[in-house]
Every structure is written in C-alpha cells, then in structure tokens.
Amino acid sequence: MSRRSPRPEDLDYMGESSAALLEQSPRGARLILWLLALFVALFLGWAAIAELDEVTRGGGKVIPSRQVQVVQNLEGGIVSELLVREGETVEPGEILLRIDDTRFASSLRESDVRLAVLKARQARLQAEAEGADFVPPEEVQKTFPALVEQEQRLYESRGIELENNLAILRQQVEQRRQEVTELESRRAHLEQALALVGREIAMNRPLVQQGVVSEVELLRLEREANQIRGDLSATRLSIPRGTSRLDEAKRKLEEAELSFRNQARLELNTVMGELSGLSESSVALEDRVRRTQVRAPVRGIVKQLMVNTVGGVVQPGMDLVEIVPLEDT
C-alpha cells in the first residue's frame, strides 16, 4: 500500500510533535529520488542497446621484421678494447670491440717470415735449375732484404762450387783427350818405324847372303822390328781404352752439371709444396687476426653488450653483442 502525503484536515487528529515533523519534510528529497530513478532507467536502456569497443592492457615490446643480430667470435681470447656502448648506433663493418691478437699476430709474423724465406729460396733454386741469374721477388726484396742477400750469397757460392767441379772435370776430359792424341801419334810413329825397319831388313837380307853384311846386323834389325811390333800392338790396344776414359770423363762432366740442375729441381719441388701449404696456412692466420676486430654485421642499435670488462676472457663462440637492425630488408 502506497504512502501518500497527509492532508491538512488530518493534522488536526495528530499530536503536535508528529504534525510538526510531517510539516517539516522537504519536498525536494522526493524530487531527487524520482530523478535518480529516471537516470538509472535511462542508463540501463542505453547499456542494453549501445556497442562499446573492448580495450585490453598488457606489457609488450617492439620486434623488428629482421631478427636481432648476435655477434660472436670463433676463437675467443682476451678483450683488449671496448669501442661501443649500449644504445649506440653502429654502421656495417664498424669495430665493436677488439680481442688481443698477440698470439695470432705472432704466428702470422712467423708465417710471413717463413713464407719470405721459401719465396727467396724458390727464386734461387729456379735460377740454379735453369742456369739463369738469381732474381728475387720484389716484395721479399723490399720487406726482407737480409733474406735475399743470404740467398744471393748462397747462389753465388753454389755457382762457384759447381764451376770449380766442372773445371776439374774439364781438365780431366782434356787430359784424356791428350792421352788419346798421344796414343794415336805413337801408333803412327811406330807404324812408320816398323815400315822403315822392314825395308831395311829387306834390303840387308840379300847382302847377308852375298856376305857383304854380317848376319848379326840382320838379326839386330829383326829384333828391332819385333820390338816395334810389340809396342805398336800395345799402343793400338791402348787407344780404345784411352777413348773409353775420354768418354767417361765427358760423361762425368755432363752428369755433374745435370746432377746439380736435377738436385736444384728436386729441392725446388719440395719448396713449392711447402710454399703452397704455408700460403693456405697464412691465409687462415690472416683471417684469425682479422677476426680479433669484432665488427658490426649490419646498421643498427647496440641492444646489449655481453662483455663489459677490458681484460675479460671471451670463450670461443660466445655471444658478445646484440644489435637491433635499423634497416629492414
């Protein structure tokens, strides 16, 4: 049952205190209640028919279309210098940090010296093998003149030694040729002497029969003829032996020079093999020294440095720097 406002005639039947309270109740309160009820009704109606966008809040981060570039080092080592900081922008090929290259640089220098030695030796051996002048490589001449001078002296001393050996063998050839010449000359002389003695015997034999010349003289001539025949026979047998010794001396002369050239070629082949292997090793060492300068692969921002201590040890394959690329491709 609803409560309504008291009428004026009803106040006559109430007590004085109750009537005073009813007369003092503000009418504005009732109006506010009606307005509040109307607002709630309108809000419920609007909520039933209105469409609202859903909003969700949460944490997140911006991810570029290219993945974060992680820079590593294959060999590792001791950090000698840090050249960038987090948040800095780096360009492709820019040095981020340096790793101490003492070990690799020392090996590379040793390899360079060994390479120069082999190149100078190769030039010397090639000159010896071909009988040509020693012409050292220009880069070795400029970088390692002492090595070139050493090989030059060795080239000259070996050349002198070869020439001395060849001179001795040439003398032996000349001696053998002289011996053959003397034997042939002696043979001709003996043949001529034997012919003369034979004629003399032929002329004296009739005289012996006539008693003009003694038989003893004829025997002497015949004995002389026999001696000449023996010497001639020995000389004729000596000529082939002399010729054989001459040919052997000539062969030794040729073999001495040929052996020198062949030995130089054998050493040259060995040096060329070592040079080829050392060249490959030198390229690898140069690459190692180059990698001690850790460079940025792309243009980007340094996101994180995993190494912050100069003198710190970097393990092989360790992550060193993270770079967020700025140029997406």
Contacts in CASP RR format, 6 or more apart in sequence:
PFRMAT RR
TARGET T0000
AUTHOR 0000-0000-0000
METHOD contacts of the structure
MODEL  1
MSRRSPRPEDLDYMGESSAALLEQSPRGARLILWLLALFVALFLGWAAIA
ELDEVTRGGGKVIPSRQVQVVQNLEGGIVSELLVREGETVEPGEILLRID
DTRFASSLRESDVRLAVLKARQARLQAEAEGADFVPPEEVQKTFPALVEQ
EQRLYESRGIELENNLAILRQQVEQRRQEVTELESRRAHLEQALALVGRE
IAMNRPLVQQGVVSEVELLRLEREANQIRGDLSATRLSIPRGTSRLDEAK
RKLEEAELSFRNQARLELNTVMGELSGLSESSVALEDRVRRTQVRAPVRG
IVKQLMVNTVGGVVQPGMDLVEIVPLEDT
6 14 0 8 1.000
6 22 0 8 1.000
11 19 0 8 1.000
11 22 0 8 1.000
11 23 0 8 1.000
14 22 0 8 1.000
64 324 0 8 1.000
64 325 0 8 1.000
64 328 0 8 1.000
65 328 0 8 1.000
66 298 0 8 1.000
66 325 0 8 1.000
66 328 0 8 1.000
66 329 0 8 1.000
68 303 0 8 1.000
68 322 0 8 1.000
68 323 0 8 1.000
68 324 0 8 1.000
68 325 0 8 1.000
69 297 0 8 1.000
69 298 0 8 1.000
69 322 0 8 1.000
69 323 0 8 1.000
69 324 0 8 1.000
69 325 0 8 1.000
70 319 0 8 1.000
70 321 0 8 1.000
70 322 0 8 1.000
71 96 0 8 1.000
71 294 0 8 1.000
71 296 0 8 1.000
71 297 0 8 1.000
71 319 0 8 1.000
71 320 0 8 1.000
71 321 0 8 1.000
71 322 0 8 1.000
71 323 0 8 1.000
72 317 0 8 1.000
72 318 0 8 1.000
72 319 0 8 1.000
72 320 0 8 1.000
73 99 0 8 1.000
73 291 0 8 1.000
73 292 0 8 1.000
73 294 0 8 1.000
73 314 0 8 1.000
73 316 0 8 1.000
73 317 0 8 1.000
73 318 0 8 1.000
73 320 0 8 1.000
74 291 0 8 1.000
74 316 0 8 1.000
74 317 0 8 1.000
75 99 0 8 1.000
75 104 0 8 1.000
75 288 0 8 1.000
75 291 0 8 1.000
75 316 0 8 1.000
76 99 0 8 1.000
76 314 0 8 1.000
76 315 0 8 1.000
76 316 0 8 1.000
76 317 0 8 1.000
76 318 0 8 1.000
77 99 0 8 1.000
77 100 0 8 1.000
77 313 0 8 1.000
77 314 0 8 1.000
78 99 0 8 1.000
78 100 0 8 1.000
78 311 0 8 1.000
78 312 0 8 1.000
78 313 0 8 1.000
78 314 0 8 1.000
79 97 0 8 1.000
79 98 0 8 1.000
79 99 0 8 1.000
79 100 0 8 1.000
79 307 0 8 1.000
79 309 0 8 1.000
79 310 0 8 1.000
79 311 0 8 1.000
79 312 0 8 1.000
79 313 0 8 1.000
79 314 0 8 1.000
80 98 0 8 1.000
80 99 0 8 1.000
80 100 0 8 1.000
80 101 0 8 1.000
80 310 0 8 1.000
80 311 0 8 1.000
81 97 0 8 1.000
81 98 0 8 1.000
81 310 0 8 1.000
82 97 0 8 1.000
82 305 0 8 1.000
82 307 0 8 1.000
82 308 0 8 1.000
82 310 0 8 1.000
83 95 0 8 1.000
83 96 0 8 1.000
83 97 0 8 1.000
83 98 0 8 1.000
84 90 0 8 1.000
84 94 0 8 1.000
84 96 0 8 1.000
84 97 0 8 1.000
84 302 0 8 1.000
84 305 0 8 1.000
84 321 0 8 1.000
85 302 0 8 1.000
85 305 0 8 1.000
86 302 0 8 1.000
86 303 0 8 1.000
86 304 0 8 1.000
86 305 0 8 1.000
87 301 0 8 1.000
87 302 0 8 1.000
87 303 0 8 1.000
88 301 0 8 1.000
88 302 0 8 1.000
89 299 0 8 1.000
89 300 0 8 1.000
89 301 0 8 1.000
89 302 0 8 1.000
89 326 0 8 1.000
90 96 0 8 1.000
90 296 0 8 1.000
90 299 0 8 1.000
90 300 0 8 1.000
90 301 0 8 1.000
90 302 0 8 1.000
90 323 0 8 1.000
91 296 0 8 1.000
91 299 0 8 1.000
92 295 0 8 1.000
92 296 0 8 1.000
92 297 0 8 1.000
92 298 0 8 1.000
92 299 0 8 1.000
93 295 0 8 1.000
93 296 0 8 1.000
93 297 0 8 1.000
94 295 0 8 1.000
94 296 0 8 1.000
95 293 0 8 1.000
95 294 0 8 1.000
95 295 0 8 1.000
96 294 0 8 1.000
96 295 0 8 1.000
96 296 0 8 1.000
96 302 0 8 1.000
96 320 0 8 1.000
96 321 0 8 1.000
97 294 0 8 1.000
97 307 0 8 1.000
97 320 0 8 1.000
97 321 0 8 1.000
98 292 0 8 1.000
98 293 0 8 1.000
98 294 0 8 1.000
99 291 0 8 1.000
99 292 0 8 1.000
99 293 0 8 1.000
99 294 0 8 1.000
99 314 0 8 1.000
100 292 0 8 1.000
100 311 0 8 1.000
101 289 0 8 1.000
101 292 0 8 1.000
104 285 0 8 1.000
104 288 0 8 1.000
104 289 0 8 1.000
104 292 0 8 1.000
105 289 0 8 1.000
107 285 0 8 1.000
108 282 0 8 1.000
108 285 0 8 1.000
108 286 0 8 1.000
108 288 0 8 1.000
108 289 0 8 1.000
111 278 0 8 1.000
111 281 0 8 1.000
111 282 0 8 1.000
111 285 0 8 1.000
112 282 0 8 1.000
113 144 0 8 1.000
114 278 0 8 1.000
115 275 0 8 1.000
115 278 0 8 1.000
115 279 0 8 1.000
115 282 0 8 1.000
116 140 0 8 1.000
116 143 0 8 1.000
116 144 0 8 1.000
116 147 0 8 1.000
117 144 0 8 1.000
117 147 0 8 1.000
118 271 0 8 1.000
118 274 0 8 1.000
118 275 0 8 1.000
118 278 0 8 1.000
119 136 0 8 1.000
119 137 0 8 1.000
119 140 0 8 1.000
119 275 0 8 1.000
120 136 0 8 1.000
120 137 0 8 1.000
120 140 0 8 1.000
120 144 0 8 1.000
120 147 0 8 1.000
120 148 0 8 1.000
120 150 0 8 1.000
120 151 0 8 1.000
121 151 0 8 1.000
121 267 0 8 1.000
121 271 0 8 1.000
122 268 0 8 1.000
122 271 0 8 1.000
122 272 0 8 1.000
122 275 0 8 1.000
123 134 0 8 1.000
123 135 0 8 1.000
123 136 0 8 1.000
123 137 0 8 1.000
123 140 0 8 1.000
123 151 0 8 1.000
124 134 0 8 1.000
124 136 0 8 1.000
124 151 0 8 1.000
124 152 0 8 1.000
124 154 0 8 1.000
124 155 0 8 1.000
125 264 0 8 1.000
125 265 0 8 1.000
125 267 0 8 1.000
125 268 0 8 1.000
125 271 0 8 1.000
126 132 0 8 1.000
126 264 0 8 1.000
126 268 0 8 1.000
127 133 0 8 1.000
127 134 0 8 1.000
127 135 0 8 1.000
127 155 0 8 1.000
128 155 0 8 1.000
128 158 0 8 1.000
128 159 0 8 1.000
128 260 0 8 1.000
128 261 0 8 1.000
128 264 0 8 1.000
129 261 0 8 1.000
129 264 0 8 1.000
129 265 0 8 1.000
129 268 0 8 1.000
130 261 0 8 1.000
131 261 0 8 1.000
134 151 0 8 1.000
134 152 0 8 1.000
134 155 0 8 1.000
136 148 0 8 1.000
136 151 0 8 1.000
136 152 0 8 1.000
140 147 0 8 1.000
140 148 0 8 1.000
141 148 0 8 1.000
162 256 0 8 1.000
162 257 0 8 1.000
162 260 0 8 1.000
165 256 0 8 1.000
166 253 0 8 1.000
166 256 0 8 1.000
166 257 0 8 1.000
169 249 0 8 1.000
169 252 0 8 1.000
169 253 0 8 1.000
169 256 0 8 1.000
170 253 0 8 1.000
172 249 0 8 1.000
172 252 0 8 1.000
172 253 0 8 1.000
173 246 0 8 1.000
173 249 0 8 1.000
173 250 0 8 1.000
173 253 0 8 1.000
175 249 0 8 1.000
176 242 0 8 1.000
176 245 0 8 1.000
176 246 0 8 1.000
176 248 0 8 1.000
176 249 0 8 1.000
177 246 0 8 1.000
179 242 0 8 1.000
179 245 0 8 1.000
179 246 0 8 1.000
180 239 0 8 1.000
180 242 0 8 1.000
180 243 0 8 1.000
180 246 0 8 1.000
183 235 0 8 1.000
183 238 0 8 1.000
183 239 0 8 1.000
183 242 0 8 1.000
184 239 0 8 1.000
186 231 0 8 1.000
186 235 0 8 1.000
187 232 0 8 1.000
187 235 0 8 1.000
187 236 0 8 1.000
187 239 0 8 1.000
190 228 0 8 1.000
190 231 0 8 1.000
190 232 0 8 1.000
190 235 0 8 1.000
191 232 0 8 1.000
193 228 0 8 1.000
194 225 0 8 1.000
194 228 0 8 1.000
194 229 0 8 1.000
194 232 0 8 1.000
197 221 0 8 1.000
197 224 0 8 1.000
197 225 0 8 1.000
197 228 0 8 1.000
198 221 0 8 1.000
198 225 0 8 1.000
200 221 0 8 1.000
201 218 0 8 1.000
201 221 0 8 1.000
201 222 0 8 1.000
201 225 0 8 1.000
204 213 0 8 1.000
204 217 0 8 1.000
204 218 0 8 1.000
204 221 0 8 1.000
205 218 0 8 1.000
207 213 0 8 1.000
208 214 0 8 1.000
208 215 0 8 1.000
208 217 0 8 1.000
208 218 0 8 1.000
294 320 0 8 1.000
294 321 0 8 1.000
296 321 0 8 1.000
296 323 0 8 1.000
297 323 0 8 1.000
298 323 0 8 1.000
298 325 0 8 1.000
298 326 0 8 1.000
298 327 0 8 1.000
299 325 0 8 1.000
299 326 0 8 1.000
299 327 0 8 1.000
300 323 0 8 1.000
300 324 0 8 1.000
300 325 0 8 1.000
300 326 0 8 1.000
300 327 0 8 1.000
301 323 0 8 1.000
301 324 0 8 1.000
301 326 0 8 1.000
302 321 0 8 1.000
302 322 0 8 1.000
302 323 0 8 1.000
303 322 0 8 1.000
303 323 0 8 1.000
303 324 0 8 1.000
304 321 0 8 1.000
304 322 0 8 1.000
305 320 0 8 1.000
305 321 0 8 1.000
306 318 0 8 1.000
306 319 0 8 1.000
306 320 0 8 1.000
306 321 0 8 1.000
306 322 0 8 1.000
307 314 0 8 1.000
307 318 0 8 1.000
307 320 0 8 1.000
307 321 0 8 1.000
314 320 0 8 1.000
END
